[in-house]
Amino acid sequence: MRNALTMAARIFCASLGCIWMTGQPIAAQQASATPQQSSTTQQQPSTTKPAAPAPAVAAPFYAGDGFSITLQYWLGFGHPDMSAGHQNTSGISNALDYEGKPNPIPGAVLSIPVGKHNAVRVSYFHVQGNGNSTAPTALEIFGTNYNQGDYLAVHYTLQNAKVSLDYLSWPFPVKDSKFHIKTLWEVQYTTVATGTDAPLRHGQTDASGNPINVSASGTDSFFYPSFGLGADYLISQRLRFEARASGFAFPHRSTIWDTEATLNYRFGRFEIQGGAKAFHFKTSPERTEYVHATLPGVFVGLRWYPEYGRR
């Protein structure tokens, strides 16, 4: 747990440090007026049309604000592990690694403006994976017994949904600043379903001739609040850097944290984004068995601002 939190803190602090060292206020655009000629000089009529005003650099769209829909594609690494919980009193282990690289992870984010510079973000992702393992010792998984050396087929499904209020906390007033810090106030729901099967033992019976069950499955889920910080830096009118990290933990209960850093490039009503992220969870160890995982990875996304450009 300590190592996982340390890794998350290092990722976020490194991202924040980079943009803090380079962040400077955006210079306000000022229109320069041509000094008036002396009253003794005859003024000639001007035929030059005034230039159209340039768009404000710190407009909501450029700063990543505004109503938007984002689709993401995440290539994650790692896998869940099952460990013995506090209610495991049988003396039989239920520690098992759910080996296998996760499938590509789809995700989506809906951003809704709240006030001038704040937003509510609703996000969701779905992870599935499967693999093969060998029972390292005699196991009891969700009430099903396996022998040491059994060939096991394992699979899992992880889902996370989060609602976050991204509240602009610095600077204030915003004016033309291109570096912003937001506090994150979140609630999220996480559910993980795991399954284990010993396919080579299908058809076996006990001494009474009854079929032996060699398949086990279970689901665990929890609602949690989470709190964190986000930072974004407007590198130019088209390029923006963003980083965020949040989490929550309670002693001897579930744990959750996630962090990400992205570069976002604007074109038209769209942004294309790419970056790295990590997600960690642990279900409550107060049960007979609990599941935990840290899933780092890289991802790409496409963000659409449907209202941008409308009058």
N, C-alpha and C positions, 0 to 999 in steps of 0.2 A: 504494500500500500504506500509506504513512504517513498519507495523508488518511483512508483507511478506518478505520485503527486509532484515529486521533484522534476521528472521529465516534463510534465505539463507546464510547471512554472518556468522552466528554462526556455521552452519553446515560445511562450508568451512574452517573457521578459526580453528575449533576444529580438523578437519582432518589434516590441514597443521601443526598445533602445535605438533600433535603426531609424525609425521614423521620427523619434524625438530629436536625434542629433541633426537630422536634415530639415525638420519642419520649420518654416518661417511663415509669417503672415503674408497673405496674398496682397500685393500692392493694389490699392484702390485705383480704379480707373478714373482719371480726371480729364476733363475736356479743357484744352488750352485755348484761350481766346487770343486772337491777333490784336495787338495794341492798335488803338485808333490813331489814324494819321492826324497830323497837325491840322488845325482849323484853317491854316493858310493854304493847305494843299487841296486841290479840287478832288473830291471823292468820286471814284469811278464805280458804276454799278457792277456788281459781281454776277457772273454767269455760272459760277461753280456751285453745284448742288452740295448741300451738307452731307457728310458721311453718315451712314446709318450707325446708330449706337451699337457697340459690341455687347454681346450677352454677358451677364454677370457670371464671373467664374465660380462663385460660391452658390449658384442657384441649386435648388434641391436635387435636380437630376445629376449634376456634375458631382455632387457630394454623396451620391448613392442613396439619397432620400427619395420620397415619393412612392406611390403605389406601384408594386412590381410583383412579377411572378418569376421564379427561378427554378430551372430543372438542372439537377446535378447527376453526375456519374462518378462514383467513388471506387477506386481500386484499393481495397484494404488488405491488411496482412494480420497474422495472428489467428487465434482460435480460442473458444471458451474452454475452461477447465472446470471440472466438478470436484468439490472437496467435501470432507465430512463436516457436518454441522454439529451444533451442541447437543441436539437430540439424538444423535447416533449412539445408542447404548448397546447395540448388538455385538460390538467387538469385531464386526466384519467391515472391511474398508469399502468406501464408495468414492474413492478418489480416482478420477479418470480424465485423461486429456481427450478432448474432442478434436482429434487431428484433422487436418485438411484445410487448404486455403479457401477463404470465403469467396463466393461468386461475386462478380461486379455488383456494386451496391447502388441502386437507384434512390434518389432523394428529391425533395421539392421544398421550396420556401416561398411563403406568401408574406409580403411586407405591406403593412397598412399604415399610412401616416397618422400620427396622433399629435396634434399641435403643429408647430412650425418645423421643429427639428427632431422630434421624437417619432418612434415607430413601434408598432406591435408586429412581431415576426412569428409566424406559425410555420414550423418546420417538421419534416417527417423523413425517416429513412428506414429501409428494410434490408436485413442481412440474412442470407441463407448460406449454409455450407454443409458439406458431408465429407466423410473420409473413412479410413479403416484403422483399426488399432488392435492391440493384443492385451488381454487382461493381465496386468502385471502381478496380480495376486487374486485370491478369491474376492469377489465383489458382490455387493448387494446394492442395486440401483433401482430406486422407486419400488422396493419390495421384491424385485426379481434377482435371483442368484445366478452368478456366473463363476465358472471354474478358472483357476489360474491357467493362462495360456490359451483361453478361448479367443478365437478370431471374432472380432466385433466390427460391425458396420454401425457408424454413428452419424447423426445428422442434427442440425440445430437451425432455429429461426429466431432472429432477434429483431425487435421493432422498437422504435423510439419516436415519440411525438412530443413536441415542445412548443409552449407559448411563452414568448419573451417580450417584455417591455424594454426597449432600448432607449434609455433616457439620457439626453445630452447633458453632461455635467461640467464640461470645461471646453472651451473658454466661455465666459459670459460677461458681456454680450458677445454673440458670435461674430458679428460684423463680417470681415472678409478673411477670417482665419481658415487656413487649409488643414490644420491639425486639430482633431476633435477626440475627446475622451467621453465614452458613454458608460454608465452603470447599467448592468443587466439584471433584471428582476424576472425570474422565470418560474414556471411550473412545468414538470414533464412526467410523462408516463412511459415506463419501460417494461417490456415483457419479453421473456426468453423461453422458448420451448425446445426441449432436447429429447432425442430418442436413441435407444441402443438396441441392437439385435445381434444374436449369434446365429448367422445363417447356416453354418455347418452342423448345427444341432437341431435343425428342424426335423420333426418326426420322432424325436426321442420320447420315450415314456418312462414313468417311474416304475417301482416294483409292483404297483397295483394295475399297471397298464394305462394309467392316465397320461395324457400328453403333458410334457414339461413346457412351461411358458419360458421362452427365451427372448421375449421382446419387452421393453420397458420404455415408458415415456412420461414426461411430466412438464408442467408449465409453472413458471413463477413470474410475478409482476409486482410493481410498486409505483406509487405516486410519490414524487419528491419535489420540494422547492429547490431552486439553485440560484446562486448569485455570482456575479462576475464583473469583468471589465472588458470593454471593447475600445479600440482605437482605430481611426482611419486618417490617412494622409493623402491629400490631393496633390499628386506629383505634377500633373498638368491637366488641361481641360479634358483630356481623353483617358488619362491613366490615373488609377487610384489604388492605394494599398490599404488593406483592412486586416485587422487581427482581433481575435476575441477569445476569451477563456472563462469558463464558469464551472461550478460544481457544488456539491454538498455531501457531507458525511456525518453520520451519527454513530457513536461508539457501539460496537457489537450489533450494528444494523446494516442496512444497505448503504452503498457508496456509489456516487456517480460524478464524473467530470468529463468535459470535452474542451478542446481547443482547436483553433484553425487560423491560418494566415493565407491571404489571397492577394493576387494582383488582378485588377479589373480594368478591361479596356473597352471604352465606349465607341459605338458606331451607330448612328441613327438613333432609333429607339431601343437599342439593345446594348448589353454588356456581355463580353465573354470573359470568363474568370477561370483562373487556375491556381492551385495552391496545395497545401498539405494540411491534414487534420488528424486528430487522434480522439478516440472515444473509449472511456473506461467505465465499467459497471461492476458491481458486486451485489448479488441478492443477499437477503438476510441470512447470516450464519446461525441464527437461532433455530433453524429447521434441521431436519435429519441430514439433508445435503443442500449445498448452495453452489451457485455457478458464478464465475467471475472471468473477465477478459479485458485486455487492452488491445484495441484495434487501431493501429496507425495506418496511414495511407496517403495517397495523392488523389486529387479529383479535379474535374473540369465542370464548368457550368455555363448556362446561357440564361441571362436575366433580361426580361422584357418589361419595359415601362409603357404600358398602353396609353397613359394619359399624357405623356410627354409631347409637347408641340401643339397640343390643342389649346384653343383660346376660349 
